[in-house]
Amino acid sequence: RTLTSEVSSAAVGIPHRIALTFEQPIKGEALRQALIDTRSNIVSGPDELGVYIVEIPVPPMSTDEQFINSIRSISGVQSASFTH
């Protein structure tokens, strides 16, 4: 028996890749909480410029602009933009 719940991608949105930078110095707790709050997975980073590439499910009822603005409003996030 599995104790996790199955959540369809339609319920949480389709994953998109986002380039994120954080205010420095970033506390590990702040980075961890931002990833948990957004259901993100780190794909790569940080690179030499401090950019992380994360995969985040975008809610289906959210526009790209609304979603990016919500990510930018997270404490410690310096910039966020969609990437390929």
N, CA, C and O atoms as a CHARMM CRD file, in Angstrom:
* protein
*
  336
    1    1 ARG  N      0.83500  -1.17300   0.00000 PROA 1      0.00000
    2    1 ARG  CA     0.00000   0.00000   0.00000 PROA 1      0.00000
    3    1 ARG  C      0.88200   1.23900   0.00000 PROA 1      0.00000
    4    1 ARG  O      1.82500   1.32700   0.78700 PROA 1      0.00000
    5    2 THR  N      0.59100   2.19000  -0.86500 PROA 2      0.00000
    6    2 THR  CA     1.35500   3.42000  -0.98800 PROA 2      0.00000
    7    2 THR  C      0.73100   4.50500  -0.13400 PROA 2      0.00000
    8    2 THR  O     -0.49100   4.65500  -0.10700 PROA 2      0.00000
    9    3 LEU  N      1.55600   5.25500   0.55700 PROA 3      0.00000
   10    3 LEU  CA     1.04800   6.31800   1.42200 PROA 3      0.00000
   11    3 LEU  C      1.02500   7.67600   0.74000 PROA 3      0.00000
   12    3 LEU  O      0.58500   8.66000   1.33300 PROA 3      0.00000
   13    4 THR  N      1.49200   7.73600  -0.49000 PROA 4      0.00000
   14    4 THR  CA     1.45700   9.00100  -1.21900 PROA 4      0.00000
   15    4 THR  C      0.19500   9.06300  -2.05000 PROA 4      0.00000
   16    4 THR  O     -0.38000   8.03400  -2.40400 PROA 4      0.00000
   17    5 SER  N     -0.23100  10.27400  -2.35800 PROA 5      0.00000
   18    5 SER  CA    -1.41800  10.42500  -3.19100 PROA 5      0.00000
   19    5 SER  C     -0.99000  10.70800  -4.61500 PROA 5      0.00000
   20    5 SER  O      0.03100  11.35000  -4.86100 PROA 5      0.00000
   21    6 GLU  N     -1.77100  10.22800  -5.52800 PROA 6      0.00000
   22    6 GLU  CA    -1.51700  10.49700  -6.93100 PROA 6      0.00000
   23    6 GLU  C     -2.22300  11.79200  -7.29700 PROA 6      0.00000
   24    6 GLU  O     -3.43200  11.92300  -7.10300 PROA 6      0.00000
   25    7 VAL  N     -1.46900  12.75100  -7.82800 PROA 7      0.00000
   26    7 VAL  CA    -2.04300  14.02100  -8.25000 PROA 7      0.00000
   27    7 VAL  C     -1.78700  14.15000  -9.73400 PROA 7      0.00000
   28    7 VAL  O     -0.63600  14.11700 -10.16900 PROA 7      0.00000
   29    8 SER  N     -2.83300  14.29700 -10.51100 PROA 8      0.00000
   30    8 SER  CA    -2.66800  14.39600 -11.95700 PROA 8      0.00000
   31    8 SER  C     -2.01100  15.71500 -12.32500 PROA 8      0.00000
   32    8 SER  O     -2.12400  16.70800 -11.60700 PROA 8      0.00000
   33    9 SER  N     -1.31300  15.70400 -13.47500 PROA 9      0.00000
   34    9 SER  CA    -0.66200  16.93600 -13.92300 PROA 9      0.00000
   35    9 SER  C     -1.69400  18.00900 -14.24600 PROA 9      0.00000
   36    9 SER  O     -1.37800  19.19800 -14.19000 PROA 9      0.00000
   37   10 ALA  N     -2.91300  17.61700 -14.58100 PROA 10     0.00000
   38   10 ALA  CA    -3.96700  18.59700 -14.85500 PROA 10     0.00000
   39   10 ALA  C     -4.34400  19.37100 -13.59800 PROA 10     0.00000
   40   10 ALA  O     -4.72800  20.53800 -13.67800 PROA 10     0.00000
   41   11 ALA  N     -4.23700  18.72300 -12.43100 PROA 11     0.00000
   42   11 ALA  CA    -4.61400  19.37100 -11.18100 PROA 11     0.00000
   43   11 ALA  C     -3.57300  20.38900 -10.72400 PROA 11     0.00000
   44   11 ALA  O     -3.92900  21.41300 -10.14000 PROA 11     0.00000
   45   12 VAL  N     -2.30100  20.12400 -10.98000 PROA 12     0.00000
   46   12 VAL  CA    -1.25000  21.03100 -10.51300 PROA 12     0.00000
   47   12 VAL  C     -0.60400  21.81500 -11.64400 PROA 12     0.00000
   48   12 VAL  O      0.12900  22.77000 -11.38300 PROA 12     0.00000
   49   13 GLY  N     -0.85000  21.44600 -12.86700 PROA 13     0.00000
   50   13 GLY  CA    -0.29300  22.17200 -13.98900 PROA 13     0.00000
   51   13 GLY  C      0.85000  21.43600 -14.66200 PROA 13     0.00000
   52   13 GLY  O      1.39700  20.47400 -14.12400 PROA 13     0.00000
   53   14 ILE  N      1.19600  21.90100 -15.83300 PROA 14     0.00000
   54   14 ILE  CA     2.26600  21.31100 -16.62000 PROA 14     0.00000
   55   14 ILE  C      3.59400  21.91500 -16.17600 PROA 14     0.00000
   56   14 ILE  O      3.69900  23.13300 -16.03000 PROA 14     0.00000
   57   15 PRO  N      4.61700  21.07200 -15.95800 PROA 15     0.00000
   58   15 PRO  CA     5.91800  21.60400 -15.53200 PROA 15     0.00000
   59   15 PRO  C      6.56200  22.48500 -16.60900 PROA 15     0.00000
   60   15 PRO  O      6.56900  22.14600 -17.79300 PROA 15     0.00000
   61   16 HSD  N      7.09300  23.60100 -16.17000 PROA 16     0.00000
   62   16 HSD  CA     7.84500  24.51800 -17.02400 PROA 16     0.00000
   63   16 HSD  C      9.19000  24.77800 -16.36100 PROA 16     0.00000
   64   16 HSD  O      9.31800  24.69100 -15.13900 PROA 16     0.00000
   65   17 ARG  N     10.17800  25.09500 -17.16700 PROA 17     0.00000
   66   17 ARG  CA    11.49200  25.43100 -16.61600 PROA 17     0.00000
   67   17 ARG  C     11.60000  26.93500 -16.42100 PROA 17     0.00000
   68   17 ARG  O     11.25300  27.73400 -17.29100 PROA 17     0.00000
   69   18 ILE  N     12.09900  27.28500 -15.23700 PROA 18     0.00000
   70   18 ILE  CA    12.24000  28.67900 -14.83300 PROA 18     0.00000
   71   18 ILE  C     13.68900  28.91100 -14.42700 PROA 18     0.00000
   72   18 ILE  O     14.28900  28.08400 -13.74000 PROA 18     0.00000
   73   19 ALA  N     14.24800  30.03800 -14.85400 PROA 19     0.00000
   74   19 ALA  CA    15.57100  30.46200 -14.39500 PROA 19     0.00000
   75   19 ALA  C     15.35400  31.36600 -13.18900 PROA 19     0.00000
   76   19 ALA  O     14.64000  32.36500 -13.27500 PROA 19     0.00000
   77   20 LEU  N     15.97300  31.01000 -12.06000 PROA 20     0.00000
   78   20 LEU  CA    15.81100  31.76300 -10.82000 PROA 20     0.00000
   79   20 LEU  C     17.14700  32.24600 -10.30400 PROA 20     0.00000
   80   20 LEU  O     18.14700  31.53000 -10.36100 PROA 20     0.00000
   81   21 THR  N     17.15700  33.45300  -9.80600 PROA 21     0.00000
   82   21 THR  CA    18.29400  33.93000  -9.02300 PROA 21     0.00000
   83   21 THR  C     17.74700  34.39900  -7.68500 PROA 21     0.00000
   84   21 THR  O     16.60300  34.83800  -7.57200 PROA 21     0.00000
   85   22 PHE  N     18.59300  34.29100  -6.69000 PROA 22     0.00000
   86   22 PHE  CA    18.20200  34.63900  -5.32900 PROA 22     0.00000
   87   22 PHE  C     19.07600  35.75700  -4.80400 PROA 22     0.00000
   88   22 PHE  O     20.22900  35.90700  -5.20900 PROA 22     0.00000
   89   23 GLU  N     18.50800  36.54800  -3.88900 PROA 23     0.00000
   90   23 GLU  CA    19.29400  37.57500  -3.21100 PROA 23     0.00000
   91   23 GLU  C     20.43600  36.87900  -2.48800 PROA 23     0.00000
   92   23 GLU  O     20.27100  35.78200  -1.95500 PROA 23     0.00000
   93   24 GLN  N     21.57900  37.51800  -2.47600 PROA 24     0.00000
   94   24 GLN  CA    22.74900  36.91100  -1.83900 PROA 24     0.00000
   95   24 GLN  C     23.11300  37.65300  -0.57500 PROA 24     0.00000
   96   24 GLN  O     23.01700  38.88000  -0.54200 PROA 24     0.00000
   97   25 PRO  N     23.51800  36.96800   0.44700 PROA 25     0.00000
   98   25 PRO  CA    23.60800  35.51100   0.49300 PROA 25     0.00000
   99   25 PRO  C     22.23600  34.90600   0.76500 PROA 25     0.00000
  100   25 PRO  O     21.47000  35.40900   1.58600 PROA 25     0.00000
  101   26 ILE  N     21.94200  33.81700   0.05900 PROA 26     0.00000
  102   26 ILE  CA    20.66400  33.13200   0.26200 PROA 26     0.00000
  103   26 ILE  C     20.82000  32.11300   1.38300 PROA 26     0.00000
  104   26 ILE  O     21.77400  31.33500   1.40200 PROA 26     0.00000
  105   27 LYS  N     19.89800  32.12500   2.28900 PROA 27     0.00000
  106   27 LYS  CA    19.92200  31.14300   3.36700 PROA 27     0.00000
  107   27 LYS  C     19.35700  29.83400   2.82800 PROA 27     0.00000
  108   27 LYS  O     18.38400  29.83200   2.07400 PROA 27     0.00000
  109   28 GLY  N     19.97300  28.72600   3.21800 PROA 28     0.00000
  110   28 GLY  CA    19.51500  27.41300   2.78100 PROA 28     0.00000
  111   28 GLY  C     18.05700  27.16900   3.08000 PROA 28     0.00000
  112   28 GLY  O     17.34600  26.55900   2.28100 PROA 28     0.00000
  113   29 GLU  N     17.60000  27.64600   4.24100 PROA 29     0.00000
  114   29 GLU  CA    16.19800  27.46600   4.62400 PROA 29     0.00000
  115   29 GLU  C     15.25900  28.20200   3.67700 PROA 29     0.00000
  116   29 GLU  O     14.19300  27.68600   3.33900 PROA 29     0.00000
  117   30 ALA  N     15.64300  29.40800   3.24400 PROA 30     0.00000
  118   30 ALA  CA    14.80600  30.19800   2.33800 PROA 30     0.00000
  119   30 ALA  C     14.71900  29.51600   0.97300 PROA 30     0.00000
  120   30 ALA  O     13.64600  29.44900   0.37500 PROA 30     0.00000
  121   31 LEU  N     15.84700  29.01400   0.48700 PROA 31     0.00000
  122   31 LEU  CA    15.87100  28.30700  -0.79400 PROA 31     0.00000
  123   31 LEU  C     15.00600  27.05700  -0.71600 PROA 31     0.00000
  124   31 LEU  O     14.18700  26.80600  -1.60100 PROA 31     0.00000
  125   32 ARG  N     15.18300  26.29100   0.32100 PROA 32     0.00000
  126   32 ARG  CA    14.41500  25.05800   0.50600 PROA 32     0.00000
  127   32 ARG  C     12.91700  25.35200   0.56500 PROA 32     0.00000
  128   32 ARG  O     12.12700  24.66100  -0.07800 PROA 32     0.00000
  129   33 GLN  N     12.52000  26.36700   1.33000 PROA 33     0.00000
  130   33 GLN  CA    11.10400  26.70200   1.46800 PROA 33     0.00000
  131   33 GLN  C     10.51500  27.17100   0.14000 PROA 33     0.00000
  132   33 GLN  O      9.37800  26.82900  -0.18500 PROA 33     0.00000
  133   34 ALA  N     11.27200  27.94700  -0.62800 PROA 34     0.00000
  134   34 ALA  CA    10.79100  28.40200  -1.93700 PROA 34     0.00000
  135   34 ALA  C     10.54100  27.20600  -2.85300 PROA 34     0.00000
  136   34 ALA  O      9.55500  27.18500  -3.58900 PROA 34     0.00000
  137   35 LEU  N     11.42600  26.21400  -2.81300 PROA 35     0.00000
  138   35 LEU  CA    11.25400  25.02200  -3.64600 PROA 35     0.00000
  139   35 LEU  C     10.05000  24.19900  -3.20500 PROA 35     0.00000
  140   35 LEU  O      9.30000  23.69100  -4.03800 PROA 35     0.00000
  141   36 ILE  N      9.87200  24.07000  -1.91200 PROA 36     0.00000
  142   36 ILE  CA     8.73100  23.31400  -1.39000 PROA 36     0.00000
  143   36 ILE  C      7.42500  24.02500  -1.71700 PROA 36     0.00000
  144   36 ILE  O      6.47500  23.39500  -2.18100 PROA 36     0.00000
  145   37 ASP  N      7.37100  25.32800  -1.48100 PROA 37     0.00000
  146   37 ASP  CA     6.14100  26.09800  -1.70400 PROA 37     0.00000
  147   37 ASP  C      5.68000  26.04400  -3.15800 PROA 37     0.00000
  148   37 ASP  O      4.48000  26.06700  -3.43300 PROA 37     0.00000
  149   38 THR  N      6.62400  25.97300  -4.08100 PROA 38     0.00000
  150   38 THR  CA     6.28100  25.99200  -5.51100 PROA 38     0.00000
  151   38 THR  C      6.29200  24.60100  -6.14500 PROA 38     0.00000
  152   38 THR  O      6.07900  24.46500  -7.35000 PROA 38     0.00000
  153   39 ARG  N      6.53800  23.57100  -5.33800 PROA 39     0.00000
  154   39 ARG  CA     6.63300  22.18900  -5.84800 PROA 39     0.00000
  155   39 ARG  C      7.67400  22.07900  -6.94400 PROA 39     0.00000
  156   39 ARG  O      7.45700  21.40400  -7.95000 PROA 39     0.00000
  157   40 SER  N      8.80600  22.74100  -6.75100 PROA 40     0.00000
  158   40 SER  CA     9.87500  22.79800  -7.74300 PROA 40     0.00000
  159   40 SER  C     10.88400  21.67700  -7.56800 PROA 40     0.00000
  160   40 SER  O     11.05800  21.12300  -6.48200 PROA 40     0.00000
  161   41 ASN  N     11.53600  21.36800  -8.66600 PROA 41     0.00000
  162   41 ASN  CA    12.67800  20.46300  -8.66100 PROA 41     0.00000
  163   41 ASN  C     13.83700  21.18200  -9.32800 PROA 41     0.00000
  164   41 ASN  O     13.67500  21.75500 -10.40500 PROA 41     0.00000
  165   42 ILE  N     15.00900  21.15600  -8.69600 PROA 42     0.00000
  166   42 ILE  CA    16.18600  21.77300  -9.30300 PROA 42     0.00000
  167   42 ILE  C     16.64600  20.89700 -10.45800 PROA 42     0.00000
  168   42 ILE  O     16.85300  19.69500 -10.29500 PROA 42     0.00000
  169   43 VAL  N     16.80500  21.51200 -11.62800 PROA 43     0.00000
  170   43 VAL  CA    17.31100  20.82000 -12.80600 PROA 43     0.00000
  171   43 VAL  C     18.81800  21.01700 -12.88900 PROA 43     0.00000
  172   43 VAL  O     19.56100  20.08100 -13.18300 PROA 43     0.00000
  173   44 SER  N     19.26500  22.25300 -12.62500 PROA 44     0.00000
  174   44 SER  CA    20.70200  22.54600 -12.61700 PROA 44     0.00000
  175   44 SER  C     20.96100  23.81800 -11.82600 PROA 44     0.00000
  176   44 SER  O     20.05800  24.61000 -11.55800 PROA 44     0.00000
  177   45 GLY  N     22.21700  23.98300 -11.46600 PROA 45     0.00000
  178   45 GLY  CA    22.61800  25.21700 -10.80900 PROA 45     0.00000
  179   45 GLY  C     23.02600  25.01200  -9.37400 PROA 45     0.00000
  180   45 GLY  O     22.86300  23.93500  -8.80000 PROA 45     0.00000
  181   46 PRO  N     23.55100  26.05400  -8.82000 PROA 46     0.00000
  182   46 PRO  CA    23.69900  27.36300  -9.44300 PROA 46     0.00000
  183   46 PRO  C     24.89100  27.37300 -10.40300 PROA 46     0.00000
  184   46 PRO  O     25.88300  26.68000 -10.17900 PROA 46     0.00000
  185   47 ASP  N     24.78400  28.16100 -11.46900 PROA 47     0.00000
  186   47 ASP  CA    25.90500  28.32300 -12.37900 PROA 47     0.00000
  187   47 ASP  C     26.80200  29.44300 -11.86100 PROA 47     0.00000
  188   47 ASP  O     26.61100  29.92100 -10.74300 PROA 47     0.00000
  189   48 GLU  N     27.76800  29.86100 -12.65400 PROA 48     0.00000
  190   48 GLU  CA    28.72100  30.88700 -12.21100 PROA 48     0.00000
  191   48 GLU  C     28.06800  32.24000 -11.92800 PROA 48     0.00000
  192   48 GLU  O     28.65100  33.07700 -11.23900 PROA 48     0.00000
  193   49 LEU  N     26.86800  32.45500 -12.45500 PROA 49     0.00000
  194   49 LEU  CA    26.14000  33.70100 -12.20600 PROA 49     0.00000
  195   49 LEU  C     25.10800  33.54200 -11.08200 PROA 49     0.00000
  196   49 LEU  O     24.38700  34.48500 -10.75400 PROA 49     0.00000
  197   50 GLY  N     25.04500  32.34300 -10.49700 PROA 50     0.00000
  198   50 GLY  CA    24.10400  32.09600  -9.41200 PROA 50     0.00000
  199   50 GLY  C     22.70800  31.73600  -9.86500 PROA 50     0.00000
  200   50 GLY  O     21.76500  31.80000  -9.07600 PROA 50     0.00000
  201   51 VAL  N     22.55800  31.35400 -11.13700 PROA 51     0.00000
  202   51 VAL  CA    21.24600  31.02200 -11.68600 PROA 51     0.00000
  203   51 VAL  C     20.94900  29.53800 -11.48400 PROA 51     0.00000
  204   51 VAL  O     21.76300  28.67000 -11.79900 PROA 51     0.00000
  205   52 TYR  N     19.76300  29.27700 -10.95100 PROA 52     0.00000
  206   52 TYR  CA    19.25100  27.91300 -10.83200 PROA 52     0.00000
  207   52 TYR  C     18.21500  27.71600 -11.92500 PROA 52     0.00000
  208   52 TYR  O     17.44300  28.62900 -12.21700 PROA 52     0.00000
  209   53 ILE  N     18.18700  26.54200 -12.53200 PROA 53     0.00000
  210   53 ILE  CA    17.09900  26.16600 -13.42900 PROA 53     0.00000
  211   53 ILE  C     16.25300  25.17400 -12.65400 PROA 53     0.00000
  212   53 ILE  O     16.74300  24.13800 -12.20400 PROA 53     0.00000
  213   54 VAL  N     14.96900  25.50200 -12.50300 PROA 54     0.00000
  214   54 VAL  CA    14.05300  24.64500 -11.76700 PROA 54     0.00000
  215   54 VAL  C     12.87400  24.29200 -12.65600 PROA 54     0.00000
  216   54 VAL  O     12.53100  25.03300 -13.57800 PROA 54     0.00000
  217   55 GLU  N     12.26200  23.16000 -12.37200 PROA 55     0.00000
  218   55 GLU  CA    11.05800  22.74700 -13.06700 PROA 55     0.00000
  219   55 GLU  C      9.89900  22.92800 -12.09700 PROA 55     0.00000
  220   55 GLU  O      9.89800  22.36900 -11.00000 PROA 55     0.00000
  221   56 ILE  N      8.91300  23.71500 -12.51400 PROA 56     0.00000
  222   56 ILE  CA     7.78600  24.08100 -11.64900 PROA 56     0.00000
  223   56 ILE  C      6.48600  23.82600 -12.39000 PROA 56     0.00000
  224   56 ILE  O      6.35100  24.21800 -13.55000 PROA 56     0.00000
  225   57 PRO  N      5.51500  23.16900 -11.73500 PROA 57     0.00000
  226   57 PRO  CA     4.20800  23.01700 -12.37500 PROA 57     0.00000
  227   57 PRO  C      3.44000  24.33800 -12.33700 PROA 57     0.00000
  228   57 PRO  O      3.19400  24.89500 -11.26700 PROA 57     0.00000
  229   58 VAL  N      3.07100  24.82500 -13.50500 PROA 58     0.00000
  230   58 VAL  CA     2.31700  26.07800 -13.60400 PROA 58     0.00000
  231   58 VAL  C      0.83000  25.76400 -13.46500 PROA 58     0.00000
  232   58 VAL  O      0.29400  24.95800 -14.22600 PROA 58     0.00000
  233   59 PRO  N      0.15600  26.39600 -12.49600 PROA 59     0.00000
  234   59 PRO  CA    -1.28300  26.13400 -12.31900 PROA 59     0.00000
  235   59 PRO  C     -2.05600  26.42600 -13.60200 PROA 59     0.00000
  236   59 PRO  O     -1.79100  27.42900 -14.26400 PROA 59     0.00000
  237   60 PRO  N     -3.00600  25.56500 -13.96000 PROA 60     0.00000
  238   60 PRO  CA    -3.73100  25.71300 -15.22400 PROA 60     0.00000
  239   60 PRO  C     -4.53200  27.00400 -15.34500 PROA 60     0.00000
  240   60 PRO  O     -4.74800  27.47600 -16.46200 PROA 60     0.00000
  241   61 MET  N     -4.97300  27.58500 -14.25300 PROA 61     0.00000
  242   61 MET  CA    -5.78700  28.79700 -14.31500 PROA 61     0.00000
  243   61 MET  C     -4.95300  30.07300 -14.22900 PROA 61     0.00000
  244   61 MET  O     -5.50600  31.16700 -14.11700 PROA 61     0.00000
  245   62 SER  N     -3.63700  29.94400 -14.27900 PROA 62     0.00000
  246   62 SER  CA    -2.74100  31.08700 -14.13500 PROA 62     0.00000
  247   62 SER  C     -2.14500  31.46200 -15.48500 PROA 62     0.00000
  248   62 SER  O     -1.76100  30.58500 -16.25900 PROA 62     0.00000
  249   63 THR  N     -2.06400  32.76800 -15.77400 PROA 63     0.00000
  250   63 THR  CA    -1.35200  33.20400 -16.97500 PROA 63     0.00000
  251   63 THR  C      0.14400  33.16000 -16.67800 PROA 63     0.00000
  252   63 THR  O      0.55300  33.13200 -15.51700 PROA 63     0.00000
  253   64 ASP  N      0.95300  33.15300 -17.73300 PROA 64     0.00000
  254   64 ASP  CA     2.40600  33.15400 -17.54800 PROA 64     0.00000
  255   64 ASP  C      2.84100  34.34900 -16.71500 PROA 64     0.00000
  256   64 ASP  O      3.67800  34.21400 -15.82200 PROA 64     0.00000
  257   65 GLU  N      2.28000  35.51400 -17.00000 PROA 65     0.00000
  258   65 GLU  CA     2.64900  36.73100 -16.27200 PROA 65     0.00000
  259   65 GLU  C      2.27600  36.63500 -14.79500 PROA 65     0.00000
  260   65 GLU  O      3.07200  36.99200 -13.92700 PROA 65     0.00000
  261   66 GLN  N      1.07600  36.15800 -14.51400 PROA 66     0.00000
  262   66 GLN  CA     0.65600  35.99400 -13.11400 PROA 66     0.00000
  263   66 GLN  C      1.57100  35.01800 -12.38600 PROA 66     0.00000
  264   66 GLN  O      1.96100  35.25300 -11.24200 PROA 66     0.00000
  265   67 PHE  N      1.90700  33.92600 -13.05800 PROA 67     0.00000
  266   67 PHE  CA     2.73600  32.91400 -12.43100 PROA 67     0.00000
  267   67 PHE  C      4.13500  33.45100 -12.12400 PROA 67     0.00000
  268   67 PHE  O      4.63400  33.28700 -11.01100 PROA 67     0.00000
  269   68 ILE  N      4.76300  34.08700 -13.10200 PROA 68     0.00000
  270   68 ILE  CA     6.11300  34.64300 -12.89200 PROA 68     0.00000
  271   68 ILE  C      6.07900  35.69500 -11.79100 PROA 68     0.00000
  272   68 ILE  O      6.98700  35.73400 -10.96100 PROA 68     0.00000
  273   69 ASN  N      5.06300  36.54400 -11.75900 PROA 69     0.00000
  274   69 ASN  CA     4.95000  37.54800 -10.70400 PROA 69     0.00000
  275   69 ASN  C      4.80200  36.89900  -9.32800 PROA 69     0.00000
  276   69 ASN  O      5.33000  37.40900  -8.34000 PROA 69     0.00000
  277   70 SER  N      4.08200  35.77200  -9.26000 PROA 70     0.00000
  278   70 SER  CA     3.94400  35.08500  -7.97700 PROA 70     0.00000
  279   70 SER  C      5.27800  34.49700  -7.52200 PROA 70     0.00000
  280   70 SER  O      5.57400  34.49700  -6.32700 PROA 70     0.00000
  281   71 ILE  N      6.07800  34.00200  -8.45000 PROA 71     0.00000
  282   71 ILE  CA     7.40600  33.47200  -8.10500 PROA 71     0.00000
  283   71 ILE  C      8.31000  34.61200  -7.64600 PROA 71     0.00000
  284   71 ILE  O      9.03600  34.46700  -6.66300 PROA 71     0.00000
  285   72 ARG  N      8.27100  35.73900  -8.34500 PROA 72     0.00000
  286   72 ARG  CA     9.10400  36.89400  -7.98700 PROA 72     0.00000
  287   72 ARG  C      8.74700  37.45700  -6.61300 PROA 72     0.00000
  288   72 ARG  O      9.57900  38.09400  -5.96800 PROA 72     0.00000
  289   73 SER  N      7.51900  37.22500  -6.16800 PROA 73     0.00000
  290   73 SER  CA     7.09900  37.76400  -4.87100 PROA 73     0.00000
  291   73 SER  C      7.55600  36.91600  -3.69000 PROA 73     0.00000
  292   73 SER  O      7.37900  37.32400  -2.54200 PROA 73     0.00000
  293   74 ILE  N      8.14100  35.74600  -3.94400 PROA 74     0.00000
  294   74 ILE  CA     8.62500  34.87800  -2.86700 PROA 74     0.00000
  295   74 ILE  C      9.85000  35.51700  -2.22400 PROA 74     0.00000
  296   74 ILE  O     10.75700  35.98000  -2.91600 PROA 74     0.00000
  297   75 SER  N      9.86700  35.53800  -0.91600 PROA 75     0.00000
  298   75 SER  CA    10.97500  36.13200  -0.16600 PROA 75     0.00000
  299   75 SER  C     12.30200  35.50500  -0.58200 PROA 75     0.00000
  300   75 SER  O     12.45800  34.28400  -0.55900 PROA 75     0.00000
  301   76 GLY  N     13.24900  36.34900  -0.96000 PROA 76     0.00000
  302   76 GLY  CA    14.57700  35.88000  -1.33700 PROA 76     0.00000
  303   76 GLY  C     14.79100  35.73300  -2.82600 PROA 76     0.00000
  304   76 GLY  O     15.93400  35.65500  -3.27500 PROA 76     0.00000
  305   77 VAL  N     13.70800  35.69300  -3.61700 PROA 77     0.00000
  306   77 VAL  CA    13.84700  35.56500  -5.06500 PROA 77     0.00000
  307   77 VAL  C     14.20000  36.93400  -5.65000 PROA 77     0.00000
  308   77 VAL  O     13.51100  37.92800  -5.42200 PROA 77     0.00000
  309   78 GLN  N     15.28600  36.95100  -6.40400 PROA 78     0.00000
  310   78 GLN  CA    15.72900  38.20000  -7.03200 PROA 78     0.00000
  311   78 GLN  C     15.13200  38.34100  -8.42600 PROA 78     0.00000
  312   78 GLN  O     14.64900  39.41300  -8.79000 PROA 78     0.00000
  313   79 SER  N     15.16200  37.25500  -9.21600 PROA 79     0.00000
  314   79 SER  CA    14.56700  37.29300 -10.55300 PROA 79     0.00000
  315   79 SER  C     14.06200  35.91300 -10.93500 PROA 79     0.00000
  316   79 SER  O     14.52900  34.89600 -10.42200 PROA 79     0.00000
  317   80 ALA  N     13.08900  35.90000 -11.85500 PROA 80     0.00000
  318   80 ALA  CA    12.51100  34.65400 -12.35300 PROA 80     0.00000
  319   80 ALA  C     12.05700  34.88300 -13.77700 PROA 80     0.00000
  320   80 ALA  O     11.44300  35.90500 -14.08400 PROA 80     0.00000
  321   81 SER  N     12.35700  33.92900 -14.65300 PROA 81     0.00000
  322   81 SER  CA    11.90300  34.00400 -16.03500 PROA 81     0.00000
  323   81 SER  C     11.82500  32.59700 -16.62900 PROA 81     0.00000
  324   81 SER  O     12.57400  31.69900 -16.24400 PROA 81     0.00000
  325   82 PHE  N     10.90200  32.42900 -17.57300 PROA 82     0.00000
  326   82 PHE  CA    10.79400  31.14100 -18.24500 PROA 82     0.00000
  327   82 PHE  C     12.03300  30.91500 -19.10400 PROA 82     0.00000
  328   82 PHE  O     12.60800  31.85600 -19.65100 PROA 82     0.00000
  329   83 THR  N     12.42800  29.66300 -19.21100 PROA 83     0.00000
  330   83 THR  CA    13.56900  29.28300 -20.03800 PROA 83     0.00000
  331   83 THR  C     13.23600  27.99300 -20.76200 PROA 83     0.00000
  332   83 THR  O     12.19700  27.38100 -20.51200 PROA 83     0.00000
  333   84 HSD  N     14.11200  27.58500 -21.65100 PROA 84     0.00000
  334   84 HSD  CA    13.89000  26.33100 -22.41100 PROA 84     0.00000
  335   84 HSD  C     14.78800  25.26200 -21.90700 PROA 84     0.00000
  336   84 HSD  O     14.75500  24.14000 -22.41200 PROA 84     0.00000
